[in-house]
């Protein structure tokens, strides 16, 4: 089971998706700890964001977090698959070069 896609591709991609999503949505947790203030451009008096505005902002943030984390996971999976392909190609080249050399060295009189 040398080429197990679950270990080599799926696990790192899933971990990347989870970490990126947690990092991007951690902003929402920090938002609940302190009241959000928004200053109007016309005056300097701060106003509390309405609950609906916070909800809309949270929905956008979670949606963007889902898209970015899925993209990061796919990028990791593509990178791993490309590196595996490059390693296989290098091994094939090595075998193609080393076999004639080994035959030549074995056929030489000592």
C-alpha positions in Angstrom: 0.0 0.0 0.0 2.7 2.4 -1.1 0.4 4.8 -2.9 -2.3 5.2 -0.2 -4.2 8.5 -1.2 -5.8 8.7 2.2 -2.5 9.1 4.0 -0.6 11.0 1.4 -3.2 13.4 0.0 -6.5 13.4 1.9 -5.2 13.7 5.4 -2.9 16.8 4.8 -5.6 18.5 2.7 -8.2 17.9 5.4 -5.9 19.2 8.1 -5.2 22.3 6.0 -8.9 23.0 5.5 -9.6 22.7 9.2 -6.7 24.9 10.3 -7.5 27.6 7.8 -11.2 27.6 8.6 -10.5 27.8 12.3 -8.1 30.7 11.9 -10.4 32.6 9.6 -13.5 32.1 11.8 -11.7 32.9 15.1 -12.4 36.5 14.4 -16.1 35.8 15.1 -15.3 34.5 18.6 -13.2 37.5 19.4 -16.1 39.7 18.3 -18.4 38.4 21.0 -16.0 39.3 23.8 -16.1 43.1 23.2 -18.8 45.3 21.8 -18.3 46.3 18.2 -18.2 50.0 17.5 -18.6 51.7 14.2 -18.0 55.4 13.8 -20.1 57.3 11.3 -18.2 59.1 8.5 -20.2 62.3 9.1 -19.6 62.5 12.9 -17.4 61.1 15.6 -20.1 59.5 17.7 -19.7 55.7 18.0 -22.8 53.5 17.3 -23.2 49.9 18.2 -23.7 47.6 15.3 -27.2 46.2 15.1 -27.7 42.4 15.7 -28.8 42.0 12.1 -25.6 43.7 10.8 -23.5 41.4 12.9 -25.3 38.4 11.6 -24.8 39.5 8.0 -21.2 40.1 8.7 -20.8 36.7 10.3 -22.5 35.0 7.4 -20.2 36.7 4.9 -17.1 35.8 7.1 -18.1 32.1 7.4 -18.9 31.9 3.6 -15.5 33.4 2.7 -13.8 31.2 5.2 -15.4 28.1 3.6 -14.2 29.2 0.2 -10.7 30.1 1.2 -10.2 27.0 3.3 -11.5 24.7 0.5 -9.2 26.4 -1.9 -6.2 26.0 0.4 -7.1 22.3 0.8 -7.3 21.8 -2.9 -4.0 23.6 -3.4 -2.3 21.3 -0.9 -3.7 18.2 -2.6 -2.6 19.4 -6.0 0.9 20.2 -4.7 1.2 16.8 -3.1 0.1 15.0 -6.3 2.4 17.0 -8.5 5.4 16.3 -6.2 4.5 12.6 -6.2 4.5 12.7 -10.0 7.8 14.5 -10.1 9.3 11.9 -7.7 8.0 9.0 -9.9 9.4 10.6 -13.0 12.8 11.1 -11.4 12.8 7.4 -10.3 12.0 6.3 -13.8 14.9 8.4 -15.2 17.2 7.0 -12.6 16.3 3.5 -13.5 16.6 4.1 -17.2 20.1 5.5 -16.7 21.4 3.1 -14.0 20.3 -0.1 -15.8 22.6 0.3 -18.9 25.4 1.5 -16.7 25.1 -1.6 -14.5 25.0 -3.9 -17.6 28.0 -2.2 -19.0 30.0 -2.6 -15.8 29.0 -6.2 -15.4 30.0 -7.1 -19.0 33.4 -5.5 -18.7 36.4 -7.9 -18.2 38.2 -7.2 -15.0 
